Amino acid sequence: MNLSYWEYKTWLSNIDFTVVGSGIVGLNCALSLRERFPKAKILILEKGTLPQGASTKNAGFACFGSISEILADLEHHSEEEVLELVQKRWDGIQLLRKTLGDIHLDFQQLGGHELFLKGHDTLYQSCLKELEGVNQLLMPVFGKKAFQTNENSFNFKNIQENYVTNCLEAQIDTGKMMSSLLKLAQKNGISILNSIKVEGFTENGDILTVQTDQFEFQTKKLCIATNGFASQLLSETVKPARAQVLITKPIENLHIKGTFHLDEGYYYFRNIDNRILFGGGRNLDFQGEETLKFGETDLIQNQLETILKESILPNTPFEIERRWSGIMGMGNQKKPIVKQVSNNVFCGVRLGGMGIAIGSFVGKELADLV
């Protein structure tokens, strides 16, 4: 791109902070930087027409970890580490609510329910047995016993007789969340340029040059918030993980309300606008879904439809209206990577599928490093 004097002067000169990625982490990072540096020139670069990755492509769960996920985490982390993880998720949701307000999130605290498939008796009984212990462990976070058992009131099929419900979990409207964050950033004088892919950066003393697919420019500090795409710019251990989703057409008199986890969290669904949004199935093909490419596969989409027909809506006709996918950032640890990469480069990545819960908190942490 051959930039004019006006274009370069207005958008790309004298940049104090450049944030890569306009998802929930990037926007919160920029907003936190604005609070600390009211007069700074802040630029966000986004490779997509809309925010890419997972921020606008997720299921809209304000969740903290299902009972089976907490127990799985306790097998690989200490109690203190698990407590810290859940605390960050809780704090992240509260920060998001404070930043935008519940009305701009369409925040609905309907509870999050974990369902257990018939045949998963060992897992089901283990979760029931450990329920009280997990409640006590997480009491400092929630201030109450968050997990409880509930009967199968929505008449799902092929599952155990009870759910394990976290009464504090909620659902939000991802589109409203991101639209509100974008408006707030623009209101605070933060420039956002879309369809600009950052391809690399070089440091020479205090001179930091950013190369994009359209132009290059200099910035004083660089904050990378690309989560699942972090490996394209950093050497940090972040593996992409594609998540496939579908949504039905409106269903008359839909009785299902809340957010739901199934099969150890590998499947998840919720109600939205009298529809069922249903995603997951990455466990059917871990290797194939470790990709930076968006798209859907017959293997996973067919399984989603099968579970929808046989377990979630067994007596209700439905049609699929739309399918999509998002790219998450995973690793061998649940803890996000928030660190200083070099003198003037910082990153906040690897959100582990908990972007809504911890994205605001990670964005603030990233800004606080600068």
N, C-alpha and C positions, 0 to 999 in steps of 0.2 A: 504494500500500500504506500503510495506516494503522498505523505501527509502535507497538508498546507501549513503555513505558519500559524494560522488561527487554531487549527486542530491540535497541533502539537503544544502550543502555548496553553490552550484551555484545559486539555485533558492529560497531557503526558509530561509536562515540565514541572520541576520543583516538587516531585512527589515525596511525601514523608513516609507513607506506609502504603504498600501494595498488598492486597489480600487476594490469594488465588482460590476461587471457588465461592459462589454466591448461595451456597446451601445454608443450613441452620448454623453450622459452626462459623463459616466465613462471615455471615451477616452479624452474628453476635460478637464476633471478634472485632469487626469494624465499629460496631456501636459502642463497645467497651473502650476501644481506642479513642473514639470521639469524646467520651466522658473524661478520659485522662488528658487528652490533648485537644482542647476546644478549637484551636486555630490551625491544626494540622491539615494538610491536604491528603485525603485518603481515597484510594482507588481500589475498586474490586473488579477483577477480571473473571469472566465466566465463559467457558468454552461453548456452552449450549445457548440456544435461543431462550430457553427457560432454564432454571437451575437443573443441572444434570446430576447423576449419581442416584441418591435415594431420597433426598429431602422432599421432592414433590411426587415421589413414586411409591412411597411406603403405604402402610395400612392405617396409619393414624392412631397407633396405640400409645397411650400414656401409661406405660407399664414399668414394673420394677424387677421382674423376674418371677416366673411361675414357680410353684412349689418344687416341681421336678428339676427345674433349672437351678434353683438354689441348692438343692441336694447334690446335683452334678458338680456345681462349682465347689462345694465343700470337699469333694473328693480330690480336687486339684489345687485348692487354695486353703489358706488358714481361715479360721473363723473371723479374725481381724480383717483379712483381705476381703472376704465376702461382705462383711459389714460395711467396709469402706466403699465397695462397689455399689451396694444398694443405696447407701447414703448419697453418693454422687447422683444416682438416678433420681432419687427423691428431690434433692436440692436443685437438680437441673429442671425438673418439671415446675417446681415452685418459682424458679427464676424466670422461666418462660411465661408462666401465668402472670407474674409481676410485670414483666416487660411489655406484654401485649394486652393483658386482660382477658378474662374467660370468654367474653362475648366475641372477641376477635379470633378466638380459637374454636368456637363452638364446643367448649369444654363440657363434657357430660360424664359425670362420675357414676356410671352404671355398674361398675364392678368388672373385674377380669376373671374369667372362669377357665380352669384347666379341666379338659375332658380326658378320660382314659379309655382306650379302646378295649373291647372284649378280647381276652387273651393276654392282655398286659397286666395280669393279676399281681405279679411280683412288684412291679413298679407302683401300681395302685396301692397295694397294702403297705409298701415302704413309705409312700407319701403320707398315708393316714397315720402310720406309726410315728413318723418324725414331725408331724404337724405342730404339736405343742412345743417341741424343742426349737423349731424354726421361728415360731412366734416369739418365743423368749429371746432368741438370738437377735431378732430384728426389732425388738421393743424400743431400743434407743432411737431407731430411725422413725418408726411409725407412731410411737406413743400409745399403741394399743395392739391387741391381737388382730393382725390384718387378715390372716388366713382362717377360713372356716369351711365346713362342708355344706353343700346344698343339694337338694334333690334335683333330679332331671326334669325341671319344670318346663323346658322348651321341647320336650319329647324327642330328643335326638335318638337315633337308633345305633345299635352295635357298640354301645359304650357301657361303662360301669354305672352302677345305680346312682352314684353321687359325683358332683363336681367338687373341686377344691377351689374356692373363690377368694380372691383378694378384693375386699370390699372397697379399697382405696383407689383401685385402678380405674382409668377413664379412657374415653375416646375423644379425639379432636378431629377437626377438619383440616387436613394438611394443606389444601389449597388456600384456605383463609389464613392459616398461619404464615405461609410463605409470602402471600400477597401483603399481609400486614407488616412483616419484617422488611420487605422491600420498600414499602412506603415510608416506614420509619427511618430507614437508612437514607433515603432520598431527602426526607424532611430535615435530616441532620447534616445535609451538605456532603454526603458521601457519593462519589461518582461510581456508577456501575456500567461497565462496558460488556455487552454480551457478544457471543459468537467470536470470541478471541481466545485461542488456545495457547497457553504458555508452554513452550517447548523446552525451555532451559533457562539457566541463569549463570552468570560468572561474577566472581568477586575479585577485585584488584585493590587491595587496601580497603578504603572506605567507599570505593566506587562499586556499586552493585548494578549490574546491567541485566535486564530481563529480556529474553528473546521470545517472541510470539510468532504465530504463523502469519501475522500481518505487519508487524513492525517490532522495533526494539526501543527501549527507553531505560532511563536510570531511576532508581528509587533508593531511599535511605535504608528502609527496612522492608523485608519480604516475609509475609505470613502465609504458609501453605496449608489450606484447609480442604483438600481434595479427597480425603477419606479413602474410598475404594480405589481411586486412581493414583494414590500416592506413589506407587512404584514407578510411575512415569517420570517423576521428578526427584525422588528421594531413594536412598538405599535402605530405608527402614523396612522391617519385616511386616509388610501389609499385603495380604492376599485378597484379591477381589472375590466377591461372592455374589452371584446373580440371584435375585429373588423374583420369581414369576407370580403374577397376580391376575385375577379375573374379577369381573363384577357382573351381576345379573341385571336384567331389565327390572323395572319396578314390579314388586310382588304385592298384590292386593291383600290387605289385612295381615301383613307380615308381623308375626308375634315375637320374633327373636330380637332381644335388646341386650347390648353389652359387647365386650370383647372376649374372644375365646381362643384358647391354645389347645392344640391336639397333637398327639403322638410326640411327646417330649418337646413341644414347641416348634417342631419342624413344619407344622401347619397352623394357620391362624385365620380367623374370620371374624366379621363384625357386621352389624347393621349400619346402613347409611342411606338416607333418602328412600326408604322402603325397598332397599336392595340388600343383597348379601355380597360383600367384598370378601374374597377368599384367596389366600396366597400360601406359598410354601412349596414343599416337595423337593427341596435342594438335596435332601438325603437320598433321593433316588439316583442321583448322579453327581456326587461331590466333585469329581474331576471335571466333568463337563460344565458344571456351573461355576467353576473357578475361572471366570473369563471377564474381560473388559468389554465384551460385546453385548449390547442390548438385544433382546429377542426372546422368543418362546419356543419350546420344544413340544412335540406331540406326547412324549413320555410323561412329562410333568403336567401338561394341560389336561390330558386324558384322565390322569389320576385325580386331579382337582375336581373335574366334573363327576367322576365316579363317587368320590367321598361326598360331594355335594348332594348327589342323587340318593345315595344309599344311607347316609348318616345324618346330614344336616337338614335337608329338605326332602325326607323320604316320601311324604304324602302331598307334596306341593309342586305343581308344574312350574318350570322356570325356563328362561332363555338367557344365554350369555350375550351381553351387549358389547363388552370391551375387554381386551387383554393387554397387559404391558409387563415390563420388567424394570427393576432398579439394580444398581450395583452397590453393594455394601463393602465395608472394609473389615476383614477378619485377621486373626493372628493366633499364635499359640498361647496368648494370655488375653484375659478379658479387659485388662487395664488399658485405657487409651494411651497413645504416644503423644505426649505434650512436652516438647523439648526445644532447646536451642540447637540448631543444626550447625551453624557457623557464626561468625561475628555478627552478621546482620540478617541471618535467615532463621526462621522459627517454623515449627509445624504443630498442628493439632489434628491427628488422624487416628485411624483404627478404632472406630466406635463400636465394633462388634455387634451390629444389628440393633443397637440401642440409641440411635441417633436422636430421636425425639426426646428421650429421657435425659440424655447427657449432653446433647449438642450445645445448648445454651451455656452450660457450665464449662465445657471444653473450650468454647469460643472465648469466654471470659478468662479462663486460665491461659490461653494462648496470648491474648492481649496483655495480660499481666506479666508475661515473660519479657516483653519488649522494654 
